[in-house]
């Protein structure tokens, strides 16, 4: 009786972690010791928002048991946090974290990346990435049709990068959109503007997603140009021309509008991670170490070793659950 009780208690032992495999939608937040620890940066938090919404549109949730647990990297310059076997859909490389010691993965399942600079970076490390480009935050108008409306009640707003927020507040800059607000409040405030000046990459992305002209302003040297250029090149433009002050940004006006195929990025979403093959084939795939491949590629590899006869003949494999 006591042994049975212990087993039952162990089943519910984890309060903060699931006792079943699931997909983690990776999103960066300020770590302990960071001056903004305890807050969320709205651009990074959009990772969970967008992945959750795409899943809901497919009839799925993040909190579901899956065959293969992994992490999904979508919004943000967070590739240096990836590990072998993780899945990438729209993420990019951080220009501050390009040293090989920060990129320890050997293989990734890449469905889309933010831009061609990230694709080139991965290619030099032997990791293939398709020519499907775009920051998933560009999908907001398509994922939430009618939810957010442009009002244009302000001539412009300023959206600072997280590291520039203290500077603009000290300078008394007007009409600042703090990136530490909730994601929906940030979007609403950006859409109040006729023109957006931003050192926040996602301040630019959100503005352009909704057709609002924007200009990158480089208020400090903290962020490297890499992610801005990657985004610009991935949306059919040259490297991003920036202003050195808010006043100069207002004089320069908006950048060339992005050219972006939202259908291609949506089609590349790895929904197959939530639609696994039968448990029997899943166990074999785990044992063979082929889960780092995309769903179709994984099945092809399984067929090569004769483990998917049932699937090839249109029959489901025997389940053990």
C-alpha positions as CSV (number, residue, x, y, z in Angstrom):
1,X,0.0,0.0,0.0
2,X,2.8,2.4,1.0
3,X,4.7,1.6,-2.2
4,X,1.6,2.3,-4.3
5,X,1.2,5.6,-2.5
6,X,4.8,6.6,-3.1
7,X,4.4,5.9,-6.8
8,X,1.2,7.9,-6.9
9,X,2.9,10.9,-5.2
10,X,5.9,10.7,-7.6
11,X,3.4,11.0,-10.4
12,X,2.4,14.5,-9.2
13,X,5.9,15.5,-7.8
14,X,6.6,18.3,-10.3
15,X,4.7,21.5,-9.5
16,X,6.3,23.6,-12.2
17,X,7.3,21.0,-14.8
18,X,5.0,18.7,-16.7
19,X,5.2,14.9,-16.1
20,X,4.7,14.3,-19.8
21,X,6.6,15.3,-22.9
22,X,5.5,18.7,-24.4
23,X,6.8,21.4,-26.7
24,X,8.4,24.5,-25.1
25,X,7.9,27.7,-27.0
26,X,11.1,29.4,-26.1
27,X,10.9,33.1,-25.2
28,X,13.7,35.1,-23.6
29,X,13.1,37.1,-20.4
30,X,15.6,39.2,-18.3
31,X,17.5,36.7,-16.1
32,X,18.3,37.2,-12.4
33,X,20.8,40.1,-12.0
34,X,19.5,41.9,-15.0
35,X,18.2,45.4,-14.1
36,X,14.8,44.4,-15.7
37,X,14.6,41.0,-14.0
38,X,10.9,40.2,-13.3
39,X,9.6,42.0,-16.4
40,X,8.9,40.8,-19.9
41,X,10.3,42.4,-23.0
42,X,7.2,42.5,-25.3
43,X,9.1,41.5,-28.4
44,X,10.5,38.4,-26.9
45,X,7.2,37.5,-25.3
46,X,5.5,37.6,-28.7
47,X,7.1,34.1,-29.2
48,X,4.6,32.5,-26.9
49,X,1.7,34.7,-28.1
50,X,2.2,33.8,-31.8
51,X,3.0,30.1,-31.4
52,X,0.0,29.8,-29.1
53,X,-2.3,31.5,-31.6
54,X,-1.1,29.5,-34.6
55,X,-1.6,26.3,-32.6
56,X,-5.1,27.4,-31.6
57,X,-6.0,28.0,-35.2
58,X,-5.0,24.4,-35.8
59,X,-7.0,23.1,-32.9
60,X,-4.0,22.5,-30.6
61,X,-2.5,24.0,-27.4
62,X,1.0,24.3,-26.1
63,X,0.0,22.3,-23.0
64,X,-0.4,19.0,-24.8
65,X,1.4,15.7,-24.5
66,X,3.5,15.0,-27.6
67,X,5.7,12.1,-28.6
68,X,9.0,14.1,-28.8
69,X,9.6,16.9,-26.4
70,X,11.7,19.8,-27.8
71,X,12.0,23.5,-27.8
72,X,10.6,25.7,-30.6
73,X,12.5,28.9,-31.4
74,X,10.4,31.5,-33.2
75,X,10.5,35.2,-32.3
76,X,13.8,36.8,-31.1
77,X,17.5,36.8,-31.6
78,X,17.9,33.7,-29.5
79,X,19.7,31.1,-31.7
80,X,22.6,31.0,-29.2
81,X,20.2,29.4,-26.6
82,X,19.4,26.5,-29.0
83,X,20.5,22.9,-28.4
84,X,20.8,20.0,-30.8
85,X,17.3,18.7,-31.7
86,X,15.5,22.0,-31.2
87,X,13.2,23.4,-33.9
88,X,13.5,26.8,-35.5
89,X,10.7,28.8,-37.1
90,X,11.6,32.4,-37.7
91,X,14.3,33.0,-35.1
92,X,17.6,34.8,-35.8
93,X,21.1,35.1,-34.6
94,X,22.1,37.8,-32.1
95,X,24.9,39.9,-33.4
96,X,26.3,40.1,-29.8
97,X,26.5,36.3,-29.6
98,X,28.2,35.1,-32.7
99,X,31.2,33.3,-31.1
100,X,31.3,29.6,-31.8
101,X,31.4,28.9,-28.1
102,X,27.9,30.3,-27.8
103,X,26.5,28.0,-30.5
104,X,27.0,24.5,-29.2
105,X,24.3,22.7,-31.2
106,X,25.3,20.1,-33.9
107,X,21.9,19.8,-35.6
108,X,18.7,21.7,-35.7
109,X,15.3,21.2,-37.4
110,X,15.0,24.5,-39.3
111,X,11.7,25.4,-40.9
112,X,12.3,29.2,-41.4
113,X,14.6,31.9,-40.2
114,X,14.4,35.6,-39.8
115,X,16.6,36.4,-42.7
116,X,19.4,35.4,-45.0
117,X,22.2,36.4,-42.6
118,X,21.0,33.9,-40.1
119,X,20.6,31.3,-42.9
120,X,24.2,31.9,-43.9
121,X,25.5,31.7,-40.3
122,X,23.8,28.3,-39.9
123,X,25.0,27.1,-43.3
124,X,28.6,27.7,-42.3
125,X,28.0,25.4,-39.4
126,X,26.6,22.6,-41.6
127,X,23.0,23.3,-40.7
128,X,20.6,23.6,-43.7
129,X,17.9,26.2,-43.6
130,X,15.2,26.8,-46.3
131,X,14.9,30.2,-48.0
132,X,11.8,30.9,-46.0
133,X,12.3,34.3,-44.3
134,X,10.4,36.5,-42.0
135,X,10.0,37.5,-38.3
136,X,6.8,35.7,-37.1
137,X,5.7,39.0,-35.5
138,X,4.9,40.1,-39.0
139,X,2.0,37.6,-38.8
140,X,0.0,39.5,-36.2
141,X,-2.5,41.2,-38.5
142,X,-3.2,37.8,-40.1
143,X,-3.5,36.0,-36.8
144,X,-5.7,38.6,-35.2
145,X,-7.8,40.1,-38.0
146,X,-9.8,43.1,-36.8
147,X,-8.3,42.9,-33.3
148,X,-5.8,45.7,-33.6
149,X,-6.8,48.9,-35.5
150,X,-4.6,51.7,-36.7
151,X,-5.9,55.0,-35.3
152,X,-3.1,57.5,-36.3
153,X,-4.0,59.8,-33.4
154,X,-0.3,60.7,-32.8
155,X,2.1,62.0,-35.3
156,X,4.8,59.5,-34.1
157,X,5.8,57.3,-31.2
158,X,9.2,56.2,-30.0
159,X,9.8,52.5,-29.2
160,X,13.2,52.0,-27.5
161,X,15.1,48.8,-27.2
162,X,15.0,47.4,-23.7
163,X,18.6,48.7,-23.1
164,X,17.7,52.2,-24.4
165,X,14.6,52.6,-22.3
166,X,16.3,54.3,-19.3
167,X,18.1,56.7,-21.7
168,X,14.9,58.0,-23.4
169,X,13.1,58.3,-20.0
170,X,16.0,60.4,-18.6
171,X,15.9,62.6,-21.7
172,X,12.2,63.2,-21.2
173,X,11.3,61.9,-24.7
174,X,7.6,62.3,-25.4
175,X,5.3,59.5,-26.6
176,X,7.5,56.6,-25.6
177,X,6.1,53.1,-25.9
178,X,7.8,51.1,-23.1
179,X,8.8,47.5,-24.2
180,X,8.1,46.4,-20.7
181,X,4.4,46.7,-21.1
182,X,2.1,43.9,-22.0
183,X,2.4,42.8,-25.7
184,X,-1.1,43.8,-26.6
185,X,-0.7,47.3,-25.0
186,X,2.5,47.8,-26.9
187,X,0.8,46.9,-30.2
188,X,-2.2,49.2,-29.4
189,X,0.1,52.1,-28.7
190,X,2.3,51.6,-31.8
191,X,-0.9,51.6,-33.9
192,X,-1.8,55.0,-32.5
193,X,1.1,56.5,-34.5
194,X,1.3,57.8,-38.1
195,X,5.1,57.1,-37.9
196,X,7.2,55.0,-35.7
197,X,10.8,55.7,-34.5
198,X,12.3,52.6,-32.9
199,X,15.5,51.1,-31.6
200,X,13.4,48.1,-30.7
201,X,13.5,45.7,-33.6
202,X,9.9,44.6,-32.8
203,X,8.8,48.2,-32.6
204,X,9.8,48.3,-36.3
205,X,8.4,44.9,-37.2
206,X,5.0,45.6,-35.6
207,X,4.7,49.0,-37.3
208,X,5.6,47.6,-40.7
209,X,3.3,44.6,-40.2
210,X,0.4,47.0,-40.0
211,X,1.6,49.3,-42.8
212,X,2.9,52.1,-40.6
213,X,6.2,53.7,-41.8
214,X,9.1,53.2,-39.5
215,X,12.7,54.2,-39.0
216,X,15.4,52.5,-37.1
217,X,17.2,54.9,-34.7
218,X,20.5,53.8,-33.2
219,X,20.5,55.4,-29.7
220,X,23.4,53.4,-28.4
221,X,26.0,50.8,-29.4
222,X,24.6,48.1,-27.3
223,X,22.8,46.2,-30.1
224,X,24.8,45.2,-33.2
225,X,23.3,45.9,-36.6
226,X,23.1,42.2,-37.5
227,X,19.5,41.5,-36.5
228,X,18.2,44.7,-38.1
229,X,20.0,43.9,-41.4
230,X,18.9,40.3,-41.2
231,X,15.3,41.4,-40.9
232,X,15.6,44.0,-43.6
233,X,17.3,41.6,-46.1
234,X,14.7,38.9,-45.2
235,X,11.9,41.3,-46.3
236,X,13.2,42.2,-49.7
237,X,15.4,45.3,-48.8
238,X,19.0,46.3,-48.4
239,X,20.7,46.6,-45.1
240,X,18.9,48.9,-42.7
241,X,19.8,52.6,-42.9
242,X,19.5,54.1,-39.5
243,X,19.2,57.5,-37.8
244,X,21.5,58.6,-35.0
245,X,18.8,60.6,-33.2
246,X,15.1,60.9,-32.9
247,X,15.2,64.2,-34.7
248,X,17.2,62.8,-37.6
249,X,14.7,59.8,-37.8
250,X,11.8,62.2,-38.2
251,X,13.7,64.0,-40.9
252,X,14.6,60.8,-42.8
253,X,11.0,59.4,-42.7
254,X,10.0,55.9,-43.2
255,X,12.0,53.1,-44.7
256,X,11.0,51.2,-47.9
257,X,8.1,48.9,-47.0
258,X,8.8,45.2,-46.5
259,X,8.0,42.6,-49.1
260,X,6.8,39.6,-47.2
261,X,4.9,36.3,-48.0
262,X,2.9,35.6,-44.9
263,X,1.5,32.4,-46.4
264,X,4.9,30.9,-46.9
265,X,5.9,31.5,-43.3
266,X,2.6,30.2,-41.9
267,X,2.9,27.1,-44.1
268,X,6.4,26.5,-42.6
269,X,5.0,26.3,-39.1
270,X,6.0,22.9,-37.6
271,X,2.5,21.7,-36.8
272,X,3.7,18.2,-37.3
273,X,5.3,18.3,-33.9
274,X,1.8,18.2,-32.5
275,X,0.6,15.5,-34.9
276,X,3.0,12.7,-34.2
277,X,3.2,9.3,-35.9
278,X,2.2,6.2,-33.9
279,X,3.9,5.5,-30.6
280,X,5.7,2.4,-32.0
281,X,7.4,4.4,-34.8
282,X,8.1,7.2,-32.3
283,X,10.1,4.9,-30.0
284,X,12.1,3.6,-33.0
285,X,12.8,7.2,-34.2
286,X,14.0,8.1,-30.7
287,X,16.3,5.1,-30.6
288,X,17.7,5.9,-34.1
289,X,18.2,9.6,-33.2
290,X,16.4,10.9,-36.3
291,X,14.0,13.2,-34.4
292,X,16.1,16.3,-35.3
293,X,14.8,16.0,-38.9
294,X,11.5,17.5,-40.0
295,X,8.4,15.3,-39.8
296,X,8.6,14.2,-43.4
297,X,12.3,13.7,-43.3
298,X,12.0,11.6,-40.2
299,X,9.5,9.3,-41.8
300,X,11.8,8.9,-44.8
301,X,14.7,7.9,-42.7
302,X,12.5,5.4,-40.8
303,X,11.3,3.9,-44.1
304,X,15.0,3.4,-45.1
305,X,15.5,1.1,-42.2
306,X,12.2,-0.7,-42.7
307,X,10.4,0.7,-39.7
308,X,7.4,2.3,-41.4
309,X,5.8,-0.5,-43.4
310,X,2.5,0.1,-41.7
311,X,2.5,3.8,-42.5
312,X,3.5,3.0,-46.2
313,X,0.5,0.8,-46.5
314,X,-1.9,3.4,-45.0
315,X,-2.3,1.5,-41.7
316,X,-1.7,3.1,-38.4
317,X,1.0,1.4,-36.3
318,X,0.1,-0.3,-33.1
319,X,-0.1,2.0,-30.2
320,X,1.1,1.2,-26.7
321,X,-0.9,4.0,-25.0
